[in-house]
Amino acid sequence: MPMPTMAMPASTGTSTATTAPVAVPGNAVAIENFAFAPAALTVRRGTTVTWVNRDEEPHTVVAGDSSFRSKALGTGASFAFTFTKAGSYGYVCTIHPFMHGTVVVTP
């Protein structure tokens, strides 16, 4: 016996599929979808920031002033750095140089 069908109302809008960011602790940066999230993080001096690679590709975390540098991080790997001086620290993934982030350290 055929199943009855129901008419669906016509859509009047558009939708876009998005991937929700993965939650990370307050002093952590997720690396996913070829981006650092959050791209800018503000912490107090003495804070340890941890980057966690949630992508299936390797990534690095390298400061523009050479103050910190990770090895290539595979999926699930992390890198941590403790910021002992106030300032603004820009960083990139050297494998994918279009990936940028900043950590601002307050006194």
N, CA, C and O atoms as a GROMACS GRO file, in nm:
protein
  428
    1MET      N    1   0.084  -0.116   0.000
    1MET     CA    2   0.000   0.000   0.000
    1MET      C    3   0.090   0.124   0.000
    1MET      O    4   0.178   0.134   0.085
    2PRO      N    5   0.070   0.218  -0.094
    2PRO     CA    6   0.155   0.337  -0.100
    2PRO      C    7   0.132   0.426   0.021
    2PRO      O    8   0.021   0.434   0.075
    3MET      N    9   0.240   0.492   0.063
    3MET     CA   10   0.232   0.584   0.177
    3MET      C   11   0.176   0.717   0.129
    3MET      O   12   0.213   0.763   0.021
    4PRO      N   13   0.088   0.781   0.207
    4PRO     CA   14   0.038   0.912   0.168
    4PRO      C   15   0.150   1.015   0.171
    4PRO      O   16   0.242   1.004   0.252
    5THR      N   17   0.144   1.113   0.085
    5THR     CA   18   0.244   1.220   0.084
    5THR      C   19   0.180   1.348   0.133
    5THR      O   20   0.059   1.368   0.118
    6MET      N   21   0.261   1.433   0.190
    6MET     CA   22   0.212   1.560   0.240
    6MET      C   23   0.280   1.671   0.162
    6MET      O   24   0.400   1.664   0.135
    7ALA      N   25   0.205   1.771   0.126
    7ALA     CA   26   0.263   1.886   0.057
    7ALA      C   27   0.338   1.970   0.159
    7ALA      O   28   0.288   1.997   0.268
    8MET      N   29   0.460   2.010   0.123
    8MET     CA   30   0.541   2.095   0.210
    8MET      C   31   0.531   2.238   0.162
    8MET      O   32   0.529   2.262   0.041
    9PRO      N   33   0.524   2.334   0.253
    9PRO     CA   34   0.517   2.473   0.210
    9PRO      C   35   0.646   2.514   0.139
    9PRO      O   36   0.753   2.464   0.171
   10ALA      N   37   0.634   2.603   0.043
   10ALA     CA   38   0.751   2.651  -0.030
   10ALA      C   39   0.838   2.734   0.063
   10ALA      O   40   0.787   2.810   0.146
   11SER      N   41   0.968   2.720   0.049
   11SER     CA   42   1.062   2.796   0.130
   11SER      C   43   1.073   2.939   0.076
   11SER      O   44   1.077   2.960  -0.045
   12THR      N   45   1.078   3.034   0.167
   12THR     CA   46   1.091   3.173   0.125
   12THR      C   47   1.228   3.229   0.162
   12THR      O   48   1.255   3.346   0.133
   13GLY      N   49   1.314   3.151   0.223
   13GLY     CA   50   1.446   3.199   0.263
   13GLY      C   51   1.555   3.109   0.210
   13GLY      O   52   1.529   3.014   0.136
   14THR      N   53   1.675   3.140   0.249
   14THR     CA   54   1.788   3.056   0.212
   14THR      C   55   1.855   3.008   0.338
   14THR      O   56   1.843   3.070   0.444
   15SER      N   57   1.925   2.899   0.329
   15SER     CA   58   1.999   2.850   0.444
   15SER      C   59   2.139   2.815   0.400
   15SER      O   60   2.164   2.780   0.285
   16THR      N   61   2.231   2.824   0.495
   16THR     CA   62   2.370   2.791   0.470
   16THR      C   63   2.414   2.697   0.580
   16THR      O   64   2.395   2.725   0.698
   17ALA      N   65   2.473   2.588   0.542
   17ALA     CA   66   2.525   2.496   0.642
   17ALA      C   67   2.654   2.551   0.697
   17ALA      O   68   2.740   2.596   0.621
   18THR      N   69   2.669   2.549   0.828
   18THR     CA   70   2.791   2.593   0.892
   18THR      C   71   2.833   2.490   0.994
   18THR      O   72   2.750   2.412   1.044
   19THR      N   73   2.957   2.489   1.025
   19THR     CA   74   3.007   2.401   1.128
   19THR      C   75   3.030   2.484   1.253
   19THR      O   76   3.105   2.581   1.251
   20ALA      N   77   2.964   2.446   1.360
   20ALA     CA   78   2.980   2.520   1.485
   20ALA      C   79   3.122   2.501   1.537
   20ALA      O   80   3.176   2.391   1.528
   21PRO      N   81   3.184   2.607   1.591
   21PRO     CA   82   3.318   2.592   1.645
   21PRO      C   83   3.319   2.498   1.764
   21PRO      O   84   3.223   2.494   1.842
   22VAL      N   85   3.426   2.425   1.779
   22VAL     CA   86   3.440   2.335   1.892
   22VAL      C   87   3.479   2.418   2.013
   22VAL      O   88   3.570   2.500   2.006
   23ALA      N   89   3.411   2.395   2.123
   23ALA     CA   90   3.440   2.471   2.244
   23ALA      C   91   3.578   2.435   2.298
   23ALA      O   92   3.617   2.318   2.298
   24VAL      N   93   3.650   2.535   2.341
   24VAL     CA   94   3.780   2.514   2.404
   24VAL      C   95   3.782   2.594   2.533
   24VAL      O   96   3.710   2.693   2.545
   25PRO      N   97   3.864   2.554   2.629
   25PRO     CA   98   3.872   2.630   2.753
   25PRO      C   99   3.916   2.774   2.728
   25PRO      O  100   3.967   2.805   2.620
   26GLY      N  101   3.896   2.861   2.825
   26GLY     CA  102   3.923   3.004   2.812
   26GLY      C  103   4.061   3.041   2.764
   26GLY      O  104   4.076   3.144   2.698
   27ASN      N  105   4.162   2.964   2.795
   27ASN     CA  106   4.299   2.996   2.756
   27ASN      C  107   4.350   2.901   2.648
   27ASN      O  108   4.469   2.870   2.643
   28ALA      N  109   4.259   2.855   2.564
   28ALA     CA  110   4.297   2.762   2.458
   28ALA      C  111   4.251   2.816   2.323
   28ALA      O  112   4.157   2.894   2.313
   29VAL      N  113   4.321   2.771   2.221
   29VAL     CA  114   4.288   2.807   2.083
   29VAL      C  115   4.270   2.677   2.006
   29VAL      O  116   4.359   2.592   2.005
   30ALA      N  117   4.156   2.661   1.943
   30ALA     CA  118   4.131   2.544   1.859
   30ALA      C  119   4.185   2.573   1.720
   30ALA      O  120   4.171   2.684   1.668
   31ILE      N  121   4.247   2.474   1.660
   31ILE     CA  122   4.290   2.482   1.522
   31ILE      C  123   4.196   2.391   1.445
   31ILE      O  124   4.205   2.268   1.453
   32GLU      N  125   4.104   2.452   1.368
   32GLU     CA  126   4.009   2.373   1.292
   32GLU      C  127   3.960   2.450   1.172
   32GLU      O  128   3.953   2.573   1.173
   33ASN      N  129   3.925   2.375   1.068
   33ASN     CA  130   3.881   2.436   0.943
   33ASN      C  131   3.984   2.535   0.891
   33ASN      O  132   3.950   2.640   0.837
   34PHE      N  133   4.112   2.500   0.909
   34PHE     CA  134   4.224   2.583   0.862
   34PHE      C  135   4.217   2.724   0.917
   34PHE      O  136   4.241   2.822   0.845
   35ALA      N  137   4.185   2.736   1.048
   35ALA     CA  138   4.179   2.865   1.115
   35ALA      C  139   4.208   2.845   1.264
   35ALA      O  140   4.188   2.737   1.319
   36PHE      N  141   4.256   2.953   1.328
   36PHE     CA  142   4.273   2.956   1.472
   36PHE      C  143   4.147   3.016   1.532
   36PHE      O  144   4.101   3.121   1.488
   37ALA      N  145   4.089   2.948   1.632
   37ALA     CA  146   3.965   2.998   1.692
   37ALA      C  147   3.977   2.995   1.844
   37ALA      O  148   3.987   2.888   1.902
   38PRO      N  149   3.977   3.111   1.908
   38PRO     CA  150   3.957   3.242   1.848
   38PRO      C  151   4.085   3.291   1.780
   38PRO      O  152   4.195   3.250   1.816
   39ALA      N  153   4.068   3.378   1.681
   39ALA     CA  154   4.183   3.432   1.609
   39ALA      C  155   4.259   3.532   1.696
   39ALA      O  156   4.380   3.550   1.679
   40ALA      N  157   4.190   3.597   1.788
   40ALA     CA  158   4.253   3.689   1.882
   40ALA      C  159   4.213   3.649   2.023
   40ALA      O  160   4.096   3.628   2.052
   41LEU      N  161   4.311   3.639   2.110
   41LEU     CA  162   4.290   3.597   2.248
   41LEU      C  163   4.363   3.695   2.339
   41LEU      O  164   4.480   3.726   2.315
   42THR      N  165   4.297   3.744   2.443
   42THR     CA  166   4.360   3.833   2.540
   42THR      C  167   4.371   3.759   2.673
   42THR      O  168   4.273   3.706   2.724
   43VAL      N  169   4.494   3.757   2.728
   43VAL     CA  170   4.520   3.687   2.855
   43VAL      C  171   4.608   3.776   2.943
   43VAL      O  172   4.667   3.874   2.897
   44ARG      N  173   4.615   3.742   3.070
   44ARG     CA  174   4.703   3.813   3.163
   44ARG      C  175   4.843   3.752   3.158
   44ARG      O  176   4.860   3.634   3.127
   45ARG      N  177   4.941   3.834   3.190
   45ARG     CA  178   5.080   3.786   3.196
   45ARG      C  179   5.088   3.667   3.291
   45ARG      O  180   5.025   3.667   3.396
   46GLY      N  181   5.165   3.566   3.254
   46GLY     CA  182   5.177   3.445   3.335
   46GLY      C  183   5.082   3.334   3.293
   46GLY      O  184   5.087   3.224   3.348
   47THR      N  185   4.994   3.362   3.196
   47THR     CA  186   4.896   3.264   3.150
   47THR      C  187   4.959   3.168   3.049
   47THR      O  188   5.038   3.209   2.964
   48THR      N  189   4.924   3.042   3.061
   48THR     CA  190   4.964   2.943   2.961
   48THR      C  191   4.849   2.927   2.863
   48THR      O  192   4.735   2.901   2.901
   49VAL      N  193   4.881   2.944   2.736
   49VAL     CA  194   4.783   2.925   2.628
   49VAL      C  195   4.814   2.792   2.560
   49VAL      O  196   4.930   2.760   2.535
   50THR      N  197   4.710   2.716   2.532
   50THR     CA  198   4.726   2.586   2.467
   50THR      C  199   4.653   2.588   2.333
   50THR      O  200   4.536   2.625   2.326
   51TRP      N  201   4.721   2.548   2.228
   51TRP     CA  202   4.663   2.532   2.095
   51TRP      C  203   4.638   2.383   2.073
   51TRP      O  204   4.726   2.301   2.100
   52VAL      N  205   4.519   2.346   2.024
   52VAL     CA  206   4.483   2.207   2.001
   52VAL      C  207   4.443   2.191   1.855
   52VAL      O  208   4.353   2.260   1.807
   53ASN      N  209   4.509   2.100   1.784
   53ASN     CA  210   4.477   2.078   1.643
   53ASN      C  211   4.357   1.984   1.630
   53ASN      O  212   4.365   1.867   1.666
   54ARG      N  213   4.247   2.037   1.580
   54ARG     CA  214   4.125   1.958   1.558
   54ARG      C  215   4.104   1.928   1.409
   54ARG      O  216   4.003   1.869   1.371
   55ASP      N  217   4.201   1.967   1.326
   55ASP     CA  218   4.195   1.937   1.183
   55ASP      C  219   4.258   1.802   1.155
   55ASP      O  220   4.326   1.746   1.240
   56GLU      N  221   4.234   1.751   1.036
   56GLU     CA  222   4.296   1.626   0.995
   56GLU      C  223   4.430   1.649   0.926
   56GLU      O  224   4.498   1.554   0.887
   57GLU      N  225   4.469   1.775   0.911
   57GLU     CA  226   4.598   1.812   0.852
   57GLU      C  227   4.690   1.864   0.962
   57GLU      O  228   4.641   1.918   1.061
   58PRO      N  229   4.822   1.850   0.947
   58PRO     CA  230   4.913   1.906   1.047
   58PRO      C  231   4.918   2.058   1.038
   58PRO      O  232   4.898   2.116   0.931
   59HIS      N  233   4.946   2.122   1.150
   59HIS     CA  234   4.960   2.267   1.158
   59HIS      C  235   5.073   2.300   1.254
   59HIS      O  236   5.111   2.217   1.337
   60THR      N  237   5.126   2.422   1.243
   60THR     CA  238   5.224   2.472   1.338
   60THR      C  239   5.172   2.601   1.400
   60THR      O  240   5.077   2.662   1.350
   61VAL      N  241   5.236   2.641   1.509
   61VAL     CA  242   5.206   2.768   1.576
   61VAL      C  243   5.341   2.836   1.594
   61VAL      O  244   5.422   2.794   1.676
   62VAL      N  245   5.365   2.944   1.516
   62VAL     CA  246   5.496   3.008   1.517
   62VAL      C  247   5.480   3.159   1.533
   62VAL      O  248   5.413   3.224   1.452
   63ALA      N  249   5.542   3.214   1.638
   63ALA     CA  250   5.534   3.358   1.666
   63ALA      C  251   5.615   3.436   1.563
   63ALA      O  252   5.722   3.393   1.520
   64GLY      N  253   5.562   3.552   1.525
   64GLY     CA  254   5.631   3.639   1.432
   64GLY      C  255   5.764   3.690   1.487
   64GLY      O  256   5.856   3.718   1.410
   65ASP      N  257   5.775   3.701   1.621
   65ASP     CA  258   5.898   3.748   1.683
   65ASP      C  259   5.987   3.632   1.729
   65ASP      O  260   6.085   3.654   1.800
   66SER      N  261   5.952   3.510   1.690
   66SER     CA  262   6.027   3.388   1.723
   66SER      C  263   6.028   3.354   1.872
   66SER      O  264   6.112   3.275   1.917
   67SER      N  265   5.937   3.412   1.950
   67SER     CA  266   5.934   3.383   2.093
   67SER      C  267   5.879   3.243   2.125
   67SER      O  268   5.907   3.188   2.231
   68PHE      N  269   5.802   3.186   2.033
   68PHE     CA  270   5.757   3.047   2.049
   68PHE      C  271   5.740   2.984   1.912
   68PHE      O  272   5.714   3.051   1.813
   69ARG      N  273   5.755   2.851   1.911
   69ARG     CA  274   5.746   2.775   1.787
   69ARG      C  275   5.710   2.632   1.821
   69ARG      O  276   5.780   2.566   1.898
   70SER      N  277   5.602   2.582   1.763
   70SER     CA  278   5.566   2.442   1.783
   70SER      C  279   5.626   2.358   1.672
   70SER      O  280   5.666   2.409   1.567
   71LYS      N  281   5.632   2.230   1.696
   71LYS     CA  282   5.660   2.135   1.587
   71LYS      C  283   5.530   2.119   1.509
   71LYS      O  284   5.428   2.177   1.549
   72ALA      N  285   5.530   2.044   1.402
   72ALA     CA  286   5.406   2.015   1.329
   72ALA      C  287   5.314   1.933   1.420
   72ALA      O  288   5.353   1.828   1.470
   73LEU      N  289   5.192   1.983   1.439
   73LEU     CA  290   5.096   1.918   1.528
   73LEU      C  291   4.999   1.834   1.446
   73LEU      O  292   4.928   1.888   1.360
   74GLY      N  293   4.996   1.705   1.470
   74GLY     CA  294   4.899   1.618   1.404
   74GLY      C  295   4.762   1.632   1.469
   74GLY      O  296   4.745   1.707   1.566
   75THR      N  297   4.666   1.561   1.416
   75THR     CA  298   4.530   1.564   1.469
   75THR      C  299   4.530   1.526   1.617
   75THR      O  300   4.583   1.422   1.656
   76GLY      N  301   4.469   1.612   1.700
   76GLY     CA  302   4.459   1.586   1.843
   76GLY      C  303   4.579   1.632   1.923
   76GLY      O  304   4.574   1.630   2.046
   77ALA      N  305   4.687   1.672   1.857
   77ALA     CA  306   4.807   1.716   1.929
   77ALA      C  307   4.790   1.859   1.978
   77ALA      O  308   4.708   1.935   1.925
   78SER      N  309   4.868   1.895   2.080
   78SER     CA  310   4.858   2.030   2.135
   78SER      C  311   4.997   2.088   2.158
   78SER      O  312   5.097   2.016   2.163
   79PHE      N  313   4.999   2.219   2.173
   79PHE     CA  314   5.120   2.294   2.203
   79PHE      C  315   5.083   2.400   2.305
   79PHE      O  316   4.979   2.466   2.292
   80ALA      N  317   5.165   2.417   2.407
   80ALA     CA  318   5.137   2.517   2.510
   80ALA      C  319   5.256   2.610   2.527
   80ALA      O  320   5.372   2.569   2.513
   81PHE      N  321   5.226   2.736   2.556
   81PHE     CA  322   5.329   2.836   2.580
   81PHE      C  323   5.281   2.929   2.691
   81PHE      O  324   5.165   2.971   2.691
   82THR      N  325   5.371   2.960   2.787
   82THR     CA  326   5.339   3.051   2.895
   82THR      C  327   5.394   3.190   2.862
   82THR      O  328   5.513   3.206   2.836
   83PHE      N  329   5.305   3.288   2.862
   83PHE     CA  330   5.342   3.426   2.828
   83PHE      C  331   5.385   3.499   2.955
   83PHE      O  332   5.304   3.522   3.045
   84THR      N  333   5.513   3.536   2.962
   84THR     CA  334   5.568   3.601   3.081
   84THR      C  335   5.584   3.751   3.065
   84THR      O  336   5.612   3.821   3.162
   85LYS      N  337   5.568   3.803   2.943
   85LYS     CA  338   5.582   3.946   2.917
   85LYS      C  339   5.457   3.999   2.849
   85LYS      O  340   5.400   3.934   2.762
   86ALA      N  341   5.414   4.120   2.892
   86ALA     CA  342   5.299   4.184   2.828
   86ALA      C  343   5.335   4.223   2.685
   86ALA      O  344   5.451   4.251   2.655
   87GLY      N  345   5.236   4.225   2.599
   87GLY     CA  346   5.258   4.264   2.460
   87GLY      C  347   5.160   4.195   2.368
   87GLY      O  348   5.070   4.124   2.412
   88SER      N  349   5.179   4.217   2.240
   88SER     CA  350   5.094   4.155   2.138
   88SER      C  351   5.181   4.059   2.058
   88SER      O  352   5.286   4.097   2.006
   89TYR      N  353   5.136   3.934   2.048
   89TYR     CA  354   5.213   3.830   1.983
   89TYR      C  355   5.134   3.775   1.864
   89TYR      O  356   5.038   3.700   1.882
   90GLY      N  357   5.175   3.812   1.744
   90GLY     CA  358   5.115   3.757   1.624
   90GLY      C  359   5.179   3.624   1.592
   90GLY      O  360   5.299   3.605   1.615
   91TYR      N  361   5.101   3.532   1.539
   91TYR     CA  362   5.156   3.401   1.502
   91TYR      C  363   5.088   3.349   1.377
   91TYR      O  364   4.981   3.395   1.339
   92VAL      N  365   5.152   3.250   1.314
   92VAL     CA  366   5.101   3.189   1.192
   92VAL      C  367   5.124   3.038   1.197
   92VAL      O  368   5.198   2.988   1.281
   93CYS      N  369   5.058   2.970   1.105
   93CYS     CA  370   5.090   2.831   1.075
   93CYS      C  371   5.185   2.837   0.956
   93CYS      O  372   5.148   2.884   0.849
   94THR      N  373   5.308   2.790   0.974
   94THR     CA  374   5.405   2.800   0.865
   94THR      C  375   5.374   2.704   0.751
   94THR      O  376   5.423   2.723   0.639
   95ILE      N  377   5.294   2.603   0.776
   95ILE     CA  378   5.253   2.510   0.670
   95ILE      C  379   5.145   2.575   0.584
   95ILE      O  380   5.140   2.555   0.463
   96HIS      N  381   5.059   2.653   0.648
   96HIS     CA  382   4.947   2.722   0.582
   96HIS      C  383   4.954   2.870   0.621
   96HIS      O  384   4.882   2.911   0.711
   97PRO      N  385   5.040   2.950   0.556
   97PRO     CA  386   5.067   3.087   0.601
   97PRO      C  387   4.949   3.183   0.596
   97PRO      O  388   4.960   3.296   0.643
   98PHE      N  389   4.837   3.141   0.539
   98PHE     CA  390   4.717   3.225   0.542
   98PHE      C  391   4.647   3.217   0.677
   98PHE      O  392   4.554   3.294   0.703
   99MET      N  393   4.690   3.126   0.764
   99MET     CA  394   4.634   3.111   0.898
   99MET      C  395   4.709   3.203   0.993
   99MET      O  396   4.829   3.186   1.014
  100HIS      N  397   4.639   3.301   1.052
  100HIS     CA  398   4.699   3.399   1.142
  100HIS      C  399   4.623   3.403   1.274
  100HIS      O  400   4.503   3.377   1.278
  101GLY      N  401   4.692   3.437   1.380
  101GLY     CA  402   4.629   3.459   1.509
  101GLY      C  403   4.711   3.558   1.590
  101GLY      O  404   4.824   3.590   1.556
  102THR      N  405   4.651   3.605   1.699
  102THR     CA  406   4.719   3.699   1.788
  102THR      C  407   4.684   3.668   1.932
  102THR      O  408   4.568   3.640   1.965
  103VAL      N  409   4.784   3.674   2.018
  103VAL     CA  410   4.762   3.668   2.163
  103VAL      C  411   4.806   3.803   2.219
  103VAL      O  412   4.921   3.844   2.200
  104VAL      N  413   4.716   3.871   2.287
  104VAL     CA  414   4.747   3.998   2.354
  104VAL      C  415   4.762   3.966   2.502
  104VAL      O  416   4.671   3.911   2.564
  105VAL      N  417   4.878   4.003   2.558
  105VAL     CA  418   4.908   3.974   2.698
  105VAL      C  419   4.906   4.106   2.775
  105VAL      O  420   4.980   4.199   2.743
  106THR      N  421   4.820   4.112   2.876
  106THR     CA  422   4.810   4.232   2.960
  106THR      C  423   4.889   4.211   3.088
  106THR      O  424   4.912   4.097   3.130
  107PRO      N  425   4.933   4.322   3.150
  107PRO     CA  426   5.012   4.309   3.275
  107PRO      C  427   4.934   4.245   3.388
  107PRO      O  428   4.988   4.228   3.498
   0.00000   0.00000   0.00000
